[in-house]
Amino acid sequence: MKRLVAMFCALLLSATLQAETLSPEQLLERIRGEKTTEEQLMQEREQRFLQSRDQQAQLLAQAKQALQQQESRAAALKSTFTANEQELADQEELLKQQVGDLGELFTVVRQSAGDLAGQWRSSLLNVQFPQRLEQLEQLAKGRALPSAQQVENFWLTVLEDMTATGQVQRVTVPVVAADGQRSQQEVVRVGPFSAYNAHAFLTFSEGESALRALPKQPSGFNQVSQWAASTDALGVIPIDPTRGSLIEQLQRQPSLLDRLRQGGLVGWVIVALGVFGFLLAAWRLLGLMRVVRSVRVQMRNLSQPTTDNPLGRVLSVLGPNPQLADLETLELKLDEAVMQEVPQLEKGQGLLKLLAAVAPLLGLLGTVTGMIITFQAITQSGGGDSRLMADGISQALVTTVEGLVVAIPLLFLHSVLSARSKGVVQLLEQQCVGLLALHMSGDKRSE
């Protein structure tokens, strides 16, 4: 390598010498000087290399020493770890021996706590004891063995629930009114079954952790108000044995007004006709009763007829001195007088009969309309949601019921009115025939 470098330098020098002319002595002197310089540089590089090698050897020795120390430390840690594992196994075995059957007992406690938390989740007692569900869930989900204090608290919680189940108490708890307002109110609680405030039945709202007033109250709350106002030790109040489900269902039952609204426009028309028919029947029934009463009064005094009753007006046709020579004319006059009274006596009966006949037809119309609405809902939703069809089905059924409910009583009322009016007409005819017989025999009128 050195020879190559020297030859390369010589070639460079020769190329340089070609440029400038040097004597052989000068050229030799220059080559010797450059050789000396090159040897010095090589010695310096060799010295630096040797120095670097010594440093690398020192670093390698230090690294080997550190590796040896770490290996010694790792062996010590491994030995300690093995000893700790053995100690942990010994302690676990000792714990199992000391715990014995308590491990199964703690398992049963955790399982019971989880079951009770699930059962009590919808209980209205959670409003009065809001922390008990959290305690039960912590005990059920805990991975460590429960402490004696936790087991005792679990026992006390169960006793607290058993005691509250058999009590009727007045407590102050959060209540959400029907309009959504939340406030603290005094509530009467009957075990875990029912709760009432001063105005409404209450149910438990799990998401709000409060009692909620039902937007629509079922019947029977007046018994609660009477019991709350009384000082008797015993009382009768309604309770929900299903702990809220029954009251929720009862408040969904439609009232009479809701049923009428389900009938739609046709239902309201039937109701209006029914009300009008009943008022008409009542008016005519009262009128006929008044006519019958006045006729009976007139029958006690046939010698002095008055014009305030049908019988008096018929008798007034004869006059005080009837002409007995022309009995046929007299009979015709009496028949005409009776026929003039018939329209007044039968007033409104035709309209009442018409209403009784129209009401079922309107009910049938509502049925057809409701079925059309139902089929439209089926077409739009495909029949997947029955609630969309409930409106049409309700209208179909409610209008049919309304038509029958209106028609049947109106038919009975028409029969009653017809019988009453026919009775009065028959009485008038009997009195007319009797008067003619008296006049033909020549007797005087008797009272």
Backbone torsions as a table, in degrees:
resi	resn	phi	psi	omega
1	MET	NA	-43.2	-179.9
2	LYS	-65.3	-37.5	179.7
3	ARG	-65.2	-40.0	178.5
4	LEU	-62.9	-43.0	178.6
5	VAL	-61.8	-42.0	-178.8
6	ALA	-64.9	-42.4	178.7
7	MET	-63.2	-40.1	179.6
8	PHE	-63.2	-39.9	178.8
9	CYS	-66.6	-38.0	-179.8
10	ALA	-65.4	-40.7	177.9
11	LEU	-63.2	-41.9	177.1
12	LEU	-61.6	-41.0	-179.8
13	LEU	-66.3	-38.7	179.9
14	SER	-66.1	-37.4	177.2
15	ALA	-65.9	-34.4	179.5
16	THR	-72.1	-39.1	-178.8
17	LEU	-67.1	-30.1	175.4
18	GLN	-63.4	-32.8	179.1
19	ALA	-73.1	-42.0	178.4
20	GLU	-124.4	138.4	-173.7
21	THR	-82.7	123.6	176.7
22	LEU	-123.9	153.1	177.1
23	SER	-80.7	160.0	178.8
24	PRO	-58.4	-34.6	-179.2
25	GLU	-68.7	-42.4	179.7
26	GLN	-64.1	-41.5	-180.0
27	LEU	-64.3	-40.8	179.0
28	LEU	-65.2	-40.6	-179.8
29	GLU	-65.0	-39.1	-179.9
30	ARG	-66.8	-39.9	-178.9
31	ILE	-65.2	-40.2	179.0
32	ARG	-64.9	-40.3	179.2
33	GLY	-64.7	-43.8	179.2
34	GLU	-65.7	-36.1	177.3
35	LYS	-63.4	-41.3	179.5
36	THR	-64.0	-41.6	179.8
37	THR	-64.3	-41.6	179.4
38	GLU	-64.0	-39.1	179.2
39	GLU	-64.9	-39.1	178.7
40	GLN	-64.1	-42.1	178.8
41	LEU	-62.8	-41.9	179.9
42	MET	-63.6	-39.2	179.0
43	GLN	-66.1	-39.7	178.7
44	GLU	-64.3	-44.2	178.7
45	ARG	-63.1	-38.6	179.1
46	GLU	-65.3	-38.1	179.8
47	GLN	-66.7	-40.5	178.0
48	ARG	-65.9	-39.6	178.4
49	PHE	-61.9	-43.2	-179.5
50	LEU	-65.6	-38.3	179.3
51	GLN	-66.1	-41.7	178.2
52	SER	-64.8	-36.7	178.6
53	ARG	-64.0	-39.7	178.7
54	ASP	-64.5	-41.0	178.3
55	GLN	-63.5	-44.3	178.7
56	GLN	-62.2	-39.1	177.8
57	ALA	-64.0	-37.6	179.2
58	GLN	-67.1	-42.8	178.3
59	LEU	-64.4	-38.0	178.3
60	LEU	-64.0	-38.8	178.7
61	ALA	-66.1	-40.5	178.5
62	GLN	-64.5	-42.0	179.7
63	ALA	-63.5	-42.4	177.6
64	LYS	-62.5	-37.4	178.7
65	GLN	-66.5	-42.7	178.5
66	ALA	-65.2	-39.8	177.4
67	LEU	-61.3	-40.9	179.1
68	GLN	-64.7	-37.8	179.0
69	GLN	-67.3	-42.5	179.0
70	GLN	-65.4	-38.7	177.8
71	GLU	-64.3	-38.2	177.5
72	SER	-65.6	-42.1	179.7
73	ARG	-65.7	-41.1	178.8
74	ALA	-62.3	-40.0	178.1
75	ALA	-63.9	-39.2	178.8
76	ALA	-66.9	-42.3	178.5
77	LEU	-64.6	-39.6	178.3
78	LYS	-62.9	-39.9	177.6
79	SER	-64.2	-41.4	178.6
80	THR	-65.2	-41.5	179.8
81	PHE	-61.7	-43.6	179.1
82	THR	-63.1	-39.3	179.0
83	ALA	-67.3	-38.6	179.1
84	ASN	-66.9	-40.7	177.3
85	GLU	-61.1	-42.1	178.1
86	GLN	-64.4	-41.0	179.0
87	GLU	-64.8	-40.5	178.9
88	LEU	-64.6	-42.5	177.7
89	ALA	-62.8	-40.9	178.1
90	ASP	-64.1	-40.8	-179.7
91	GLN	-67.7	-39.3	177.3
92	GLU	-64.0	-41.4	177.0
93	GLU	-63.4	-40.6	177.9
94	LEU	-65.3	-38.0	178.3
95	LEU	-64.3	-42.8	178.3
96	LYS	-61.7	-39.8	179.5
97	GLN	-66.3	-40.2	-177.7
98	GLN	-75.4	-37.7	-179.4
99	VAL	-69.8	-47.5	179.3
100	GLY	62.6	-123.7	-178.3
101	ASP	-76.4	-6.6	-179.6
102	LEU	-66.7	-28.1	177.4
103	GLY	-60.8	-45.5	176.3
104	GLU	-64.6	-36.0	178.3
105	LEU	-63.2	-43.8	179.6
106	PHE	-65.9	-35.0	176.0
107	THR	-62.8	-43.3	178.2
108	VAL	-64.2	-38.2	179.3
109	VAL	-63.5	-44.6	179.3
110	ARG	-62.6	-45.3	-179.5
111	GLN	-63.4	-42.2	178.9
112	SER	-64.7	-39.2	178.7
113	ALA	-63.6	-41.0	177.8
114	GLY	-65.5	-41.2	179.1
115	ASP	-64.3	-43.2	-179.9
116	LEU	-66.4	-37.0	178.2
117	ALA	-61.9	-39.0	176.9
118	GLY	-67.9	-38.0	-179.3
119	GLN	-72.9	-35.3	-175.7
120	TRP	-87.4	-1.0	-174.2
121	ARG	-62.2	-33.0	-179.1
122	SER	-106.2	16.8	-179.0
123	SER	-83.7	137.6	178.9
124	LEU	-71.8	-10.1	175.2
125	LEU	-68.7	-16.2	178.9
126	ASN	-65.1	-24.3	177.7
127	VAL	-69.3	-38.1	179.5
128	GLN	-79.2	-32.1	179.1
129	PHE	-123.7	78.6	-171.3
130	PRO	-72.9	-17.7	-174.6
131	GLN	-91.5	-7.0	-170.2
132	ARG	-72.8	-34.3	178.7
133	LEU	-65.3	-40.3	178.2
134	GLU	-63.4	-41.7	178.1
135	GLN	-63.9	-42.8	179.6
136	LEU	-65.2	-39.9	179.7
137	GLU	-67.8	-38.5	176.0
138	GLN	-63.1	-40.2	179.2
139	LEU	-69.6	-37.3	-177.7
140	ALA	-73.8	-34.6	-176.3
141	LYS	-95.9	-5.0	-179.3
142	GLY	-67.4	138.3	-179.1
143	ARG	-93.3	-22.7	177.3
144	ALA	-84.3	161.3	178.4
145	LEU	-65.2	133.4	179.3
146	PRO	-65.6	146.1	178.3
147	SER	-79.7	167.9	179.0
148	ALA	-62.7	-33.0	179.2
149	GLN	-67.4	-39.4	178.2
150	GLN	-65.5	-41.3	178.3
151	VAL	-64.4	-39.5	179.3
152	GLU	-67.6	-40.0	177.5
153	ASN	-64.2	-36.6	176.7
154	PHE	-62.6	-44.1	178.7
155	TRP	-63.3	-42.8	179.4
156	LEU	-66.2	-34.3	178.2
157	THR	-65.2	-41.3	178.2
158	VAL	-64.7	-43.8	178.0
159	LEU	-63.2	-37.8	178.8
160	GLU	-63.4	-41.2	177.8
161	ASP	-67.3	-41.4	179.2
162	MET	-62.2	-39.8	-180.0
163	THR	-68.4	-44.0	-178.8
164	ALA	-67.6	-27.0	179.7
165	THR	-63.4	-32.0	-178.2
166	GLY	-99.1	14.7	-176.5
167	GLN	-113.4	149.5	168.6
168	VAL	-112.8	112.6	-171.3
169	GLN	-127.8	155.7	168.2
170	ARG	-104.4	116.4	-176.9
171	VAL	-129.2	156.8	176.3
172	THR	-106.5	113.5	-174.9
173	VAL	-137.4	164.2	176.1
174	PRO	-69.9	135.6	-178.9
175	VAL	-131.0	133.2	176.0
176	VAL	-100.8	115.9	-177.8
177	ALA	-72.8	173.9	-178.8
178	ALA	-64.4	-26.0	178.6
179	ASP	-88.2	3.2	176.9
180	GLY	93.9	-1.6	-179.9
181	GLN	-77.6	132.8	-178.6
182	ARG	-105.0	131.5	-179.0
183	SER	-155.7	163.4	175.4
184	GLN	-86.5	123.6	-177.9
185	GLN	-134.3	156.2	174.9
186	GLU	-81.2	128.8	-173.3
187	VAL	-128.2	141.2	172.3
188	VAL	-93.6	119.0	-179.0
189	ARG	-110.6	126.6	177.3
190	VAL	-105.9	92.7	-178.6
191	GLY	55.6	-144.8	175.1
192	PRO	-95.3	15.3	-170.4
193	PHE	-95.6	-53.3	-172.5
194	SER	-140.7	157.4	176.7
195	ALA	-145.6	145.5	-177.2
196	TYR	-141.5	143.3	165.1
197	ASN	-106.5	-162.5	-174.4
198	ALA	-72.5	-11.3	-172.7
199	HIS	-129.2	-15.3	-169.6
200	ALA	-157.6	161.3	166.5
201	PHE	-71.9	147.3	-178.6
202	LEU	-123.5	146.5	173.4
203	THR	-126.3	161.5	-177.6
204	PHE	-86.3	130.5	176.8
205	SER	-107.6	106.3	-174.2
206	GLU	-64.1	-41.0	-177.1
207	GLY	-67.6	-29.8	-177.8
208	GLU	-97.8	-7.4	-177.2
209	SER	52.9	45.1	-178.6
210	ALA	-154.2	165.4	173.1
211	LEU	-84.6	143.9	-175.0
212	ARG	-122.5	131.4	176.8
213	ALA	-77.3	133.7	-179.6
214	LEU	-69.4	136.8	179.1
215	PRO	-66.4	-25.3	178.9
216	LYS	-130.2	117.3	-172.7
217	GLN	-88.6	132.2	173.0
218	PRO	-74.3	170.0	-179.1
219	SER	-73.9	161.5	177.1
220	GLY	106.7	-2.8	-177.9
221	PHE	-71.4	-22.5	179.3
222	ASN	-63.4	-30.1	175.5
223	GLN	-64.6	-38.0	177.3
224	VAL	-65.8	-42.4	179.6
225	SER	-64.0	-41.4	178.5
226	GLN	-64.8	-40.6	179.3
227	TRP	-66.9	-39.8	179.8
228	ALA	-66.3	-32.4	-178.8
229	ALA	-84.5	-17.2	-177.1
230	SER	-87.0	165.4	177.4
231	THR	-110.9	12.0	179.9
232	ASP	-71.7	147.4	178.6
233	ALA	-72.8	-30.6	-179.6
234	LEU	-115.7	150.2	178.9
235	GLY	-160.4	165.1	179.3
236	VAL	-111.8	118.1	177.5
237	ILE	-135.2	149.8	178.4
238	PRO	-77.0	137.7	174.8
239	ILE	-128.5	159.7	-179.6
240	ASP	-106.5	103.8	-179.3
241	PRO	-66.9	-17.6	178.4
242	THR	-87.1	4.1	176.2
243	ARG	61.9	43.6	172.3
244	GLY	118.1	-27.0	-176.4
245	SER	-67.5	-40.5	-177.7
246	LEU	-66.1	-42.3	179.4
247	ILE	-65.9	-37.7	176.9
248	GLU	-60.7	-39.2	178.6
249	GLN	-71.8	-39.3	-178.9
250	LEU	-64.3	-37.5	-178.3
251	GLN	-73.5	-12.6	175.1
252	ARG	-87.9	-9.8	178.8
253	GLN	-67.8	129.4	-177.7
254	PRO	-72.5	144.2	175.6
255	SER	-83.6	179.4	178.9
256	LEU	-60.9	-40.7	178.9
257	LEU	-64.9	-38.5	177.1
258	ASP	-63.0	-40.8	177.3
259	ARG	-62.0	-41.6	179.5
260	LEU	-64.4	-38.1	178.2
261	ARG	-66.3	-32.5	178.6
262	GLN	-65.7	-24.7	179.8
263	GLY	-71.7	-14.9	178.3
264	GLY	71.7	-158.8	-177.0
265	LEU	-64.1	-41.6	-179.8
266	VAL	-63.1	-39.6	178.5
267	GLY	-62.6	-41.5	178.7
268	TRP	-66.7	-35.1	176.4
269	VAL	-63.3	-42.8	179.0
270	ILE	-63.3	-42.4	179.4
271	VAL	-63.0	-42.7	179.3
272	ALA	-62.7	-43.8	177.4
273	LEU	-64.4	-38.4	178.5
274	GLY	-64.3	-43.6	178.2
275	VAL	-62.7	-43.3	178.6
276	PHE	-63.0	-41.8	179.4
277	GLY	-64.1	-41.9	179.3
278	PHE	-66.8	-39.3	177.0
279	LEU	-64.9	-41.1	178.2
280	LEU	-62.9	-43.1	179.9
281	ALA	-65.5	-40.5	179.2
282	ALA	-65.1	-41.0	179.5
283	TRP	-62.6	-46.3	-179.4
284	ARG	-69.0	-34.8	178.8
285	LEU	-66.0	-42.5	176.6
286	LEU	-64.8	-38.6	178.0
287	GLY	-63.2	-43.3	179.2
288	LEU	-67.1	-37.1	176.9
289	MET	-62.8	-40.2	178.7
290	ARG	-66.8	-38.9	178.3
291	VAL	-65.0	-44.5	-180.0
292	VAL	-61.5	-41.4	-179.9
293	ARG	-64.4	-41.6	179.4
294	SER	-69.5	-33.9	177.0
295	VAL	-65.7	-41.6	178.3
296	ARG	-62.7	-38.3	176.8
297	VAL	-64.8	-39.2	-179.6
298	GLN	-67.7	-33.2	-179.5
299	MET	-65.2	-23.3	177.8
300	ARG	-76.6	-15.3	-178.0
301	ASN	-141.9	71.4	-178.1
302	LEU	-71.4	-20.4	-178.0
303	SER	-74.4	-18.0	-179.5
304	GLN	-126.7	79.8	-179.7
305	PRO	-70.1	145.2	176.4
306	THR	-120.1	161.0	-176.4
307	THR	-94.8	9.5	-179.8
308	ASP	-90.7	8.1	179.7
309	ASN	-148.4	155.6	-177.7
310	PRO	-61.3	-41.0	-179.1
311	LEU	-63.7	-40.8	178.6
312	GLY	-63.6	-40.4	179.7
313	ARG	-67.8	-35.6	176.9
314	VAL	-67.8	-43.0	179.8
315	LEU	-66.8	-27.6	-179.8
316	SER	-68.2	-18.1	179.0
317	VAL	-66.4	-34.8	-178.9
318	LEU	-67.8	-35.7	-176.8
319	GLY	78.1	176.9	-178.6
320	PRO	-74.2	-27.9	-178.7
321	ASN	-131.3	82.9	-178.9
322	PRO	-70.0	150.5	178.3
323	GLN	-86.2	108.4	-175.2
324	LEU	-80.5	-9.0	-177.9
325	ALA	-70.7	-31.8	-177.2
326	ASP	-113.2	78.2	-178.1
327	LEU	-71.0	-30.0	-179.8
328	GLU	-66.0	-42.1	177.7
329	THR	-63.8	-41.2	178.3
330	LEU	-62.5	-40.9	179.2
331	GLU	-64.8	-38.8	178.2
332	LEU	-65.3	-39.1	178.4
333	LYS	-62.8	-41.7	178.5
334	LEU	-64.8	-42.0	178.0
335	ASP	-62.2	-39.4	179.1
336	GLU	-65.3	-39.3	179.3
337	ALA	-65.3	-39.3	178.3
338	VAL	-66.5	-41.7	-179.6
339	MET	-66.6	-29.6	175.8
340	GLN	-69.1	-26.2	179.4
341	GLU	-83.2	-22.2	-176.4
342	VAL	-61.3	-46.9	-179.8
343	PRO	-58.1	-37.2	178.0
344	GLN	-67.2	-37.0	-179.6
345	LEU	-72.8	-32.2	-177.7
346	GLU	-100.0	18.8	-179.2
347	LYS	-63.7	133.6	175.9
348	GLY	84.4	-11.8	-176.8
349	GLN	-70.9	-34.6	177.4
350	GLY	-65.7	-43.3	177.7
351	LEU	-64.6	-39.1	178.6
352	LEU	-63.9	-40.3	178.0
353	LYS	-66.0	-38.0	177.5
354	LEU	-63.5	-42.4	178.4
355	LEU	-62.6	-40.4	178.4
356	ALA	-64.3	-29.6	179.0
357	ALA	-83.2	-32.8	-176.8
358	VAL	-77.3	-32.2	-175.7
359	ALA	-57.7	-47.3	177.0
360	PRO	-64.0	-33.3	178.4
361	LEU	-66.3	-40.2	175.9
362	LEU	-65.2	-37.1	175.4
363	GLY	-61.1	-40.0	176.4
364	LEU	-65.4	-37.9	176.4
365	LEU	-61.8	-43.8	176.9
366	GLY	-63.2	-34.7	177.5
367	THR	-63.6	-46.4	179.3
368	VAL	-63.3	-42.4	178.9
369	THR	-62.7	-43.0	178.8
370	GLY	-63.6	-39.3	178.1
371	MET	-67.0	-34.7	176.0
372	ILE	-63.4	-44.0	177.6
373	ILE	-62.2	-39.7	179.4
374	THR	-63.3	-44.7	179.6
375	PHE	-65.8	-35.1	175.8
376	GLN	-63.6	-41.2	178.2
377	ALA	-65.0	-39.5	177.7
378	ILE	-64.0	-39.5	179.4
379	THR	-65.2	-38.5	-177.8
380	GLN	-76.8	-41.0	-175.2
381	SER	-102.0	-8.4	-178.4
382	GLY	76.0	11.2	179.0
383	GLY	77.8	11.5	-178.0
384	GLY	-78.3	-26.3	-177.6
385	ASP	-119.6	111.7	-177.9
386	SER	-70.9	-21.9	-179.8
387	ARG	-66.6	-27.4	177.6
388	LEU	-70.8	-25.1	179.7
389	MET	-91.1	-10.3	-174.3
390	ALA	-64.6	-33.3	-178.5
391	ASP	-63.4	-47.9	-179.5
392	GLY	-66.9	-41.1	179.4
393	ILE	-65.4	-40.2	178.2
394	SER	-61.7	-44.4	179.1
395	GLN	-63.5	-40.3	-178.9
396	ALA	-62.7	-42.0	-176.7
397	LEU	-80.3	-41.2	-175.8
398	VAL	-66.5	-41.7	-179.5
399	THR	-65.8	-35.7	176.4
400	THR	-62.8	-45.1	178.8
401	VAL	-63.5	-43.5	-179.7
402	GLU	-62.2	-41.7	178.9
403	GLY	-61.6	-41.9	179.1
404	LEU	-70.5	-39.4	-179.5
405	VAL	-63.8	-34.6	178.5
406	VAL	-78.1	-41.6	-172.8
407	ALA	-70.5	-42.6	-174.5
408	ILE	-63.4	-50.8	177.4
409	PRO	-63.3	-35.2	179.3
410	LEU	-65.0	-35.8	176.5
411	LEU	-63.9	-43.6	177.0
412	PHE	-62.6	-43.3	179.8
413	LEU	-64.6	-38.5	177.3
414	HIS	-63.4	-39.4	178.1
415	SER	-64.7	-41.5	179.6
416	VAL	-63.5	-46.6	179.7
417	LEU	-63.4	-41.9	179.7
418	SER	-62.6	-42.0	179.0
419	ALA	-65.2	-40.6	-179.8
420	ARG	-64.8	-45.6	-177.9
421	SER	-67.0	-39.9	177.5
422	LYS	-64.6	-33.8	176.8
423	GLY	-64.0	-40.9	178.7
424	VAL	-67.0	-42.4	179.1
425	VAL	-63.1	-41.7	178.1
426	GLN	-63.3	-38.6	177.8
427	LEU	-63.0	-41.9	179.0
428	LEU	-63.1	-42.6	179.9
429	GLU	-65.2	-40.0	178.3
430	GLN	-62.5	-42.0	-179.7
431	GLN	-66.5	-37.1	178.7
432	CYS	-65.8	-44.9	178.6
433	VAL	-62.3	-40.4	178.9
434	GLY	-63.8	-40.3	179.7
435	LEU	-65.8	-42.3	178.3
436	LEU	-62.5	-39.1	179.2
437	ALA	-65.0	-39.4	179.3
438	LEU	-65.0	-43.5	-178.8
439	HIS	-67.6	-35.5	179.1
440	MET	-68.8	-31.7	178.4
441	SER	-80.3	-13.3	179.1
442	GLY	87.0	5.0	178.9
443	ASP	-79.2	157.6	175.2
444	LYS	-83.2	161.3	177.1
445	ARG	-67.0	138.2	174.1
446	SER	-112.4	147.1	179.0
447	GLU	-71.4	NA	NA
